[in-house]
Amino acid sequence: MGKKIAIVTGASGGIGKELTKLLIQEEVDEVWAVARNQEKLAALKRELGDKIITISKDLSQTEELISIGKMLEEQKPVIAFLINNAGVARMGNYDDFTIKEIEDSIKINCSALTILCTLCIPYMKRESRILNISSASSFQPLPYLNLYAATKVFERAYSRALNIELKKKGISVTAVCPSWVDTDLLIKEVNGKKVKFPGIVSAEKVAIKALRDAKRGKDMSVCTLYVKYLHILAKLLPQKLIMNMWVKKIEKYI
């Protein structure tokens, strides 16, 4: 039997970093920390120790994803955890985005996640866990966050369906759906106006809840009562009404 590992993408910050901290305490031999920024990865290894194996990859590039698959072929580990946390997020009007930004958002948020699941599942055993970091933005369409929210819908739907497909193998897949998370990804000020984030929560709290829910075999992890409220609201109210409510909240920042 090969060594037991965890793989975390977007591991150098935010939810990914907090999950990496938790995973080094699990019964794994290594945590493969995947991110683009080599300096941040090196700092992560200095902070968390030799269990961390740093892997610098640009997940928008298919060949770099395939290279991770080749590493798995060579080492033949048992993957206990796969955390697909890497993501791209930006608020803006539809025509604010370049073609490359659109392509990268879909490649990183959707394609990379799906490809990594496909590459990693053959190395998983019963009680292995996949956590895909989706968002409360997946509960309904969101104008001016339309590209990000749409990719998160894909992540949530794919994860929940994959969870059913893998039940016979004893592998669980959890879509993690936080709302606003206090990370460097959030823009704190727009046009001189301080942005308010209702229900904002720490990345650590999201990570702890996500890992706990994954171990329980849940197909969704919804952190805090505020996000549960949003989820229920999205089921009860017409989507057009929710979209109009959202636009009124953010129009001063647009």
C-alpha positions, 0 to 999 in steps of 0.5 A: 500500500502506498503512502496516505496523502491529502491534496489541497488546491489553493492551499496558500491562503484562505479556506485552503490554508485553514483546511491544510492546517487541519489536514496535517493533524489527520492520519496522512503521511503528506499534504500536497499543497497546490498553488501558483505562488511559490513564495507563499507555498514556501512560507506555508511549508515553513509554517506547517512543517515537513508534512507539506509537499509544495506543488506550484501549478497553474490550474488553468493549464490542462497540461499542468493538471495532467502533470499532477496525474503523472505524479500520482501514477508514479507514486501510487498513493492512497488519497484520503482527502481531495480539497478543490479550493482554488478559485477565481472571483470578481464582481463586475458588469458582464463587459468588464471581463476580458476573454482571458478572465472569462476563460480562466474563471471557467477553467479554474472553477469548473474544469480543473475541479472536474479533472482533478476529481477524475484523476484522483478517484482511482487512488481513493478507498472507502472513507476517502473524502472530496471537498469542493469549495462552492458558495452560497452564490450557487443558490440563485443567479446573481447579477454583477457576480454572474460568472462566479455564481454560475461556476459555483452552481456547476460545482455544487451540482457536480459535487452532489451528483458525484456523491451519489455515483461514488456511494458504492465505493464508500467515497463521499463528495461534499459541496462546501457553500459559505457566504462571505468569508474574511479572506484576501479575496474580498475587496474591502473598499469600492470607489472610496466606500467601505463594503459591508459583508452581511454574515461574514465569517472566518475561513477557519470556521468554514474549514472546521465545519466543512471537514466535520460535515465531510466526515459525516458524509454530507453532500453539502456543508452550510456554515452558519445560520445566516447561510442556512437562511439564504438557502431556505430563502432561495427555495421559497422566493421567486428567483427574480425577487431575490435577484432584485433584492441583491441588486438593491444591496450592491448598486452603490458599489457598482 
